[in-house]
């Protein structure tokens, strides 16, 4: 039996201000966190290309550290206030993904550090703004399939999901 069909889908509701993450079937999200990434400034602007007289190991290590030395949500806000070494990035502006590198890091932390799940074992439901361009949807799919190796992905428009949520009420009433 395919493990992805026996486990609940991961739901990530991406928002400009806050992101809600959890599993399908739960009454409420597991986590609600600010959509913000704090990366160590010393690694953000380092060139990754090797130069003639450069130490390749130092550059490789800097690239690895850049991938590790970042935080999301409330932890990112706390780190940026306590240390001037961290640069805050808001990956979503006005409902549209503006910084794909930060968005990918944000999803990585959501999946591995918050939900603590293997993305290869779960289907994913992501939300998007109604005005999202088809190219952004395509790039989201590319990241989810190629970077995280998800077995299945559905990207839904946020207001449509809100409308559908109204149909799940079990109460029936009559107006007289």
N, C-alpha and C positions, 0 to 999 in steps of 0.2 A: 504494500500500500504506500502511495506517495505521501511523505510526511507533510507536505504543504497543504494537502486536502484535509488532513485530520487536525490541523492546528488552526486557531482563529486568525483571520486576516489582520494585518497591522493597519491602523488608520492614522494618517498624519494630516491634520487640518492646518495647512500653512496660512498664516495671517501676517499682515504687516506689523502689527504690534505684538501679538501673542500667537504661539503655535500650540495646538492641543494634540497629544499623542496617546495612543492606547491600542486596545485590541477590539475587534468587532464582537458584538454581543455584550460588552460591558455597558453598564448603565451610564457611566460617566468616564471621561478621559483619565488615564493613569497619571498624566503630567500635563500641566499648563505652564508654559514658560515663555519669557520674552524672546522674540525672534531677533537675537543679536549674537554676534560672534566676537570674541576678544582674542586676538593673536599677538604673540610676542613681537614687538616692533623690530627687534634685532634680526629676526629671521624673515620678516615680510618682504623687505626690499633687497634681499641678497640675490645676486645673479647666480643662476644655476649652471651656466655654460662654463666650461673649463677654459682657462686662459693658459698661455704658454708657460708661465712660471708659477702656476697655482698649485696648491696642495689638493689633489683630487679627493683625498679622504676627508679633509676638513670641509670641502664643499658638499660632499655627499652627506656627511654628518649634519651639516646645517640644514640640508633639505629634509632629512629624516626628522630632525628636531622641529622644523617648521610644521610638519605634519602632526607632531605630538603636542606641541606647546600652544594649545588654543583651548578656549572654554566657551560654553554657550549659556544662554539664559541668565538667570540670577547670578550664577557663578561668574559669568563674563562681566556683568555690571560691577560686582564686588571687586574683581581683580583689577578692572580699569580704574576704580576709585582708590584702591590701596597702592597701586604701582603705576608709575607713568610709562612703564615699558610695554603696556598692552594697548593696542590700537583697536577701537570698537568699530565693527562693521555691521550694518543692518542690511542683510541680503535681499530683503523684499521692501520695495518702495512703491507706495500707492497700489498695492495688490499685485505688482509685477516683480518677478525675480530680476534684480538689478546686478547682483554679483554672484555668478554661478559657482565660483571657487568657494566662497563662503557658504553658499547654500549646500553644496556637497559636503563640506565639513560639518555643517549643522545637522544634516540628515545622518551622517556617520555617527555623531555623538548621540543623537536621538535613538538610533537603532541599537548600537552596541553598548552605550553607557547608561542610558535611561531604561529602555525596554529590555535590555539584555537578551536579545534574541538573535538567532542566525537568520539573516534575510533570505537565505536559500531555502528555508523551511516554512516560509509564510508568503501568502499572497499579500499585495499591498493595495490600499485605497488611499490616494492622495487627492486633496482638493485644490481648486484653482479659482481665480477670479473670473467673472463672466467675460471680461474683456481681454483675456489672455490670448496672445497670438499663437497660431498653430505651430510656429517655429519653437516657441517656448515649451509647448506640450511635447513636441518631438524631442527636444533636448532633455527634458525631464525624463522621458522614457529611455533615452540613450544612457543617461547616468544610472537610472535604476537597474536596467538590464545589464549593462556592461561593467559598471563599477561594483554594484551590490549583488548581481546575479540573482535577482528576484525571479521566481517561477511565473508570476503573473502580476499584472498591474492594471488598475482602473483609475483613471483620472476623472473626477467628477467636478461639476461646477457647484460652488458652495450654495447658492440660493436654491438650486434644484434639490440638493440633499436636505435643506431646511424644509422645503415644501413636502418632500417625501416623509420626513419625520412626523409630520402631522397626521399621516395616514396610519400610523402604527398604534394610535390610541385605541384601547380596548373598550372604551365607554361609548355607549350608544344612547342618545337622548332624543326625545321628541319635543318639538316646539308646538305649543298650542295657543 
